[in-house]
Amino acid sequence: METPISNNQTTTTSWFRRAAPYIHAHRDATFVVSIDGEAIASNHFDNLVHDLALLNSLGIRLVIAFGARHQIEQQCQQQTIPLQYHEGIRITDAASLDIAKSVIGQLRLEFEAKLSFSLPHTPMADAQIHCSSGNFVTAQPVGIKDGIDFEHTGKVRGIDTVAIKQQLDLDNIVLLPSLGYSPTGEIFNCSAEAVATACAIELNADKLIFIGDNHDQLPNEMVVMQAEDALMEHDLSDNHTLQSAIDACEAGVKRVHLLDRAQDDALLQELFSRDGAGVMVSTTPFENTRLATIDDIGGILDLIQPLENEGVLVKRSREDLEIHIESFVVMERDGAVLACAALHAYPESRVAELACLAVSSAYRGFGRGEQLLTAIEHQARKHKLTTLCVLTTQTAHWFLEQGFVAADVSDLPIEKQSLYNYQRNAKVFKKALP
């Protein structure tokens, strides 16, 4: 007798199966992660360190830039040292620089200690994580802006990518404190976001990840132009993280992720699930609609077979799909087909048939069917067709809502009429294409 699988086992197995493509895709990739001081001070920090160790064990090359504004502010307040900012940038005098050096040094030691934790029966058991830190960041003073001297506040001048890559090649995690050093031996207090952004650009990183403020006022996915519009529309001119994401993408980083420090599992959900957990800014759309290719057949079959079994769609073989693949339009999300439709043209009668419209059950109700219909109508107009027909057994109301009207078998092209299945008794609808 077989032992039944518990719900927890089923959930774990399902998660790993869904995550497997991302595990393979991320191996040997370079991720730069920026963690702000409040995330380090939160109750979730230990779990975050465990997650970073897991990424390292999966073959991901990690550079971690960490901030300390929260901790520096606390120390300044305790020592009654005034906090000074201009346009969201800290003005670092000699006293606050001393505090910054002390606080950042302590945080680096704590980070290294947590990455060294490897007791049995813990997430870090046998992890054997090695990390490295050093003077990898060259900085220069911000100088005087609007008549204000920023003193020891610095901006990134360069990143020692050769030294960082050497450490990454040894499978070490690289820690980048928010301090920069000048060729004359001076120390400057820098923004962790700026350090992470410059590092991601110089390393040509696969991803730049910011763990900090919540950005739930933003869409989950944006291309650079949309992110720039969001900065203006939501009056986010002081949102340095979003601006850094835009700068990184424009400089060649393909994807930047903004994660909420308050969400315990945000990092793993963002990296190993299709829908993620934060905001992603990318150079190309995460989800797009395009003409299908032969490589999409497997995804289309996975999508339509459940609907064929329910009698919603007519059964199609792999061979049939291969023959007619050029008729299909697919909607893909991060490489996976989540919706499809086909256009069969009858030029002599100037009629097109919409067929095999299917949307994954996990993505219904979000307008993807309407987007596919629009794409099919666009294709029909390109072929100078004036009428779009569809046969359906179970979705008549949806097509009526999209502007179709009831029609008859006789309204179909002659070639299609001869193939009509009277036993299936599908209803016919048509729509004029202006």
N, C-alpha and C positions, 0 to 999 in steps of 0.2 A: 504493500500500500504506500502510495506517495505521500510525503509530508506536505500539507498545504502551505502555500507561501503567504506570509502575513502581509498586511497592508503596508507596513513599514518597509519590508523587503521589496514589495512591488514598486513602491514609490522610489526607493533608492535605485533599483534596477532601471526603471523608466528614466530617472534623471540622468544616469550615466549614459544611457543610450542616446538621449537627446543631446547631451553635452559632448559626446564623442567627436563629432565633426569639428567642434571648436578646440577640443584638446589637441587634435591633430594639426589644426590650422595654426594654433598659437605656438607650437613647439619651435624653438630657436628664434622666436620673434623677440624684439626689443621693446619693452614697455618702460616709459618714464612715468612714475607715480608721484604726484605732489600731495602731501598730507599736511593740513594746517594744524596749528597748535591746539585748537579746540578738539579736533579729532583725537589727538594724542592724549588729551586730558579726559576723554570720555570713557564711559564704562565699556565701550565696544573695542577699545584699543587692543586688548590682548587677542581678541578674535581676529581683528584686522591683521595683526602680526602673524597669526596662524595661517590666515588666508594668503598672505604674501609668501610665507614659507612654502605653502602648497604650490603656488605658481612657480616658484624656483624649482621645486621637485619635478614639475611637469616640463622642465626644459625651457622655461621663459626667462630671458635675460632681463634683470630688473635693475633699474636705477631709481632710487627713492630720494626725492628732495623733501625735506621736512621744514615746516615753519615753526615759529615760536612766539608769534605776536601775543597770543593769549597769556602765555607764561611771563613774557617780558612786561606786559602791562600790569600784571599782578605784582611783580617784584617792584616795579616803579612806584606803584601806589603804596605798597608797604613801606618803601623808603622815602615817600613824599617827593619823588622826582616827577616834575610835570611831564604830562604826555602831550606831545606836539605833533600835529598832522597838518599837511597841506595837500588838498586834492587826493585824500586817501592814502598819502605816502607819509610814513613816519619820518620826523626830523630827529636824527640821532646825534645827540650831543655826547660829550665824553663820558658823562655819568651813565647814560642809558646804553652806551656802547659796552661799558664794563659789565653791565647787567646782561646784555645780549650775549656777550662771550661766555659768561658764566652759565646762563640758562641753556644756551644751545649746546655747550659742552656737556652739561649734565644730561640733556635729552639724548644726545648721541650715545652716551654711555648706557642709558636705559634702553635705547633701541637695540644696541649691540647685545646687551644682557638678555633681552627677550628673544632675540633671534638665536641665542646660544642655548636656550632652554630646551631640554630633550629628555625629560623624565619619561619612563614608561607610562602607558595608559593615559597619555595626553596627546593632543593633536600634533605636538612637536616631537613625539617620540622618534628617535633615530633619524631626525631630520639632518643633522650635521651641516647646518647652514653656516657658511663663511661670508663675512661682509668686510668691506673695505671703505675707508674714507680718507680724504686727504685734501691737498690744496689744488683741487681740480678746476676751481672757478676763479678766473681772473676778473677783477672788478675795477671800476673807476668811480670817482665821486659823482653824484648827481649834480653837484654844484649849486649854483644860485638860480632859482626860478621865481619869477614874479617878485624879485627883490628879496626872496627868502633863501637863506643859506641852509642847505640840508646837512651840512657838516659831514658826519660819518655815515650818512646813508649812501649806498652805492648802487650802481647799475652794472649789469653783467657786460663784460668786455669780451670775454672769450671762455671757451670750455676746452679742457685738455682731453679731447676725445681719444687720443692715442692711449693715454694712461687708463681711461675708463674702459676702453675696449679690451685692454690687456686683462683687466680684472674680470670683465664679463666672460672672456674666453676661459678663465679659470673656474667658471660657474659661481663666482662670488656675486653677492648683492652689493651694489655700490650705494653708499649713503652720501648724500649731498646736503650738508647743513646750509642754512640761509646766510652764510658768510662768504665774502669774496676777498681776494688778496690782490694787492697791486704789486707791480714789479719793484716798487721801492719799499716793500715790506709792510705797507699799511693794511689794516683790516677794515672792511666795510660791511655794514648791515644791509643785506639785500632782501628782496622779496622772494620767498620760496617759489611762488608762481613764476616769477621771471627767471629764476634759476632753472626750474623744470622746463619751461618753454624753450629757453635757449639750448638746453641740453638735448631735448627732443629734436629740435631742428638740426643741430650740429651732428647728432648721431643718426639722423634720418630714421628716427624711431618709427616702429609700426603703430604704436599708440601712445598718446599722452593722456593721463588720467588725473583729474583733480578730485580729491576727496575733501569736501568742505561744506560750504553753504548749500541750503536747499534751493533748487531752481525750478520748483513746481509751476511757476508762472510761465515757463517756457515749454514749447512743444518737445516731445520726446526725441524727435529726430529733425535735424536741420542741415541743409547745405550752407555753405559760407554766406551766400547772398541772403538767405532767410535769417541767419544769425545777425547779420548786419542790420537787417530790417527790424529785428527784435530789439536790438540796442536802442534804436530810435523810437519805435512804437511804444515800448514799455518804459521809456526814460531811464534806461540802464547805463547811462554814460559812465557811472562810477563802478560798473561791474567789471572789475579787472580780470576776473576769471574768464568770462565770456569773450572779452577782447583778446585775451591770451589764446583762447581756443581759435579764434578767427586768424590771429597772426600765425599760429602754428600751422594751420591748414594751408594758408596762403604761401607758407614757406616750404610745403611739401609733406607735412605729416598728414596721413590719410584720414585718421579718425582721432577725435578728441572726445573724452567722456567726462561729464560733470556729475559727480555722485554726492549724495547727501550723507554727511558724516553720521547722522542719526539713524540711518538704516543699517542694521547689523550685517546683513548679507549682501549689501549692494554691490561689492566688488565682484563676487563670484556670479551673482545673477546677471550682472552686466556683461561679463566676459563669456559665460557658458550657457546663455539662453538666447533665443532668437529675439525676444522682445525687450530684454535688458531690464534695467532698474533705474536709470537716470536719464540724462540728456546727452545726446550724441551730436556732435558737429562733424561733418565729413566733407571731403572734397567732391564726392559723387553721391548720388542718392542711395540710401540704404535699401529702399524699396523702389522698384521701377517696373514699368510695363514695356514690353518689347516683343518683337517677332520671335517665335520659338525656333530652336535648332534641334538637331538630332540628339544632342546631349540632354534635352529636356524630357525625353520620352519616359524615362523612369519616374520622374517627378509627376508627370501628367497621369501616368497609370495609377500611381499611389493616390492621386487626388480623385480620379473619376471612378475607380473600381467600387468603392463603397456606395456611390450613387447609382452605379449600374446594378449592383446587387439589390438595391431598394426599388429598382424599376424607374428611377427618375431619369436616367440617361440610357440611350441605346448602347449595347455592348460593343466595344471596339477592341480589336486585337492589337498587339504590338506591331504586327506587319501593316495593319491598316493605318496606324499612327505614323509609321515610318514613311508610307506612301504620301500621306497628306500633311506631314508636319509643317510644310510651308504655309498651310492655311491657318495655323494656330497663332494666337497671341497669348503670352503668358505674363503673369505678374509674379515677380520673384522678390523675395525678401532675404537679404544676406545669403544669396545663392540657392535658396530653396523655393521651389514653385509652390505658391499658395493659391493661385487662381489661374484659370485658363478659359479660352473660348476659341471657336473656329469660325472662319468665314469661307463659305463656299459660293463662288461667283458663277453667275449664269449670264454672261455678257450679251447674248442675243436678245434676251428678254429684259435686260438691264435690271435684273433682280439678284439679290444676294440672300443667302440663308445663314442665319446665326445658329450655330450648333455647338453642343458640348460645353455650354457655359457652366462652370463649376467653381466654387469658392470653398477653400478649406473650412471645416466646421469651426475651427478656432478663430477664424478671421471674418466671420459673417457679421452683418449688422454695422459695418463701418464704411459702407459706401464703395467697397471694392467691386461689387457687381456692376454698379453704375459706371465706375471708371473703365472697366473692361468693355462695357457696352459702348461707351464713348470712343474707345480705341477701335472697336470693330466698325462703328459707323464711319470713323475717319478713313479706315482702310477701304470701305465700300465706296466712299466718295472719290478716293484716289483712282478707283477703277471705273469711275463715271457711272455707277449704278444708282438707281433712283428709288428703289424699294428694298426694304429689309424684311424678310420673313423669318418666322420661327415656329417650330412645332414643339409643343410641351404637353405633358400629362398632369403635372402637379404644381406648376408655378404660374398659372394663368394670371392671377391677380398682380403679381410682380410686373409682368410685361405690360399689363394695362396701365399700371402706375408709371411706366416709362414711356407712355405715349403710343403704344401699339393699339391696334383695333382688331376686333374679331374679323376673321377672313374665312375663306373656304379652300378646300383642296384644289379647286379649279383656279385659284389665284396663284398657285405655285407654278414655277416653270415646268414645261412639259416633261423634261428629264426627271424632275423631282416627283412629279405626279405618278410616274410609272413605278417609283420606288416606295410610294406611300404604303405603310403597314396598317391596313384596316383593322387588324386584330388589336394592335396597340391603341388605335383610335385617338391619336394625339390631336389636340386642338391646334388650329392654325391662326396665327396672328401676323399682321403686317404693319409696317410703319413707313411713311414717306420720308425720304431723305432730301431735305432742301439743298 
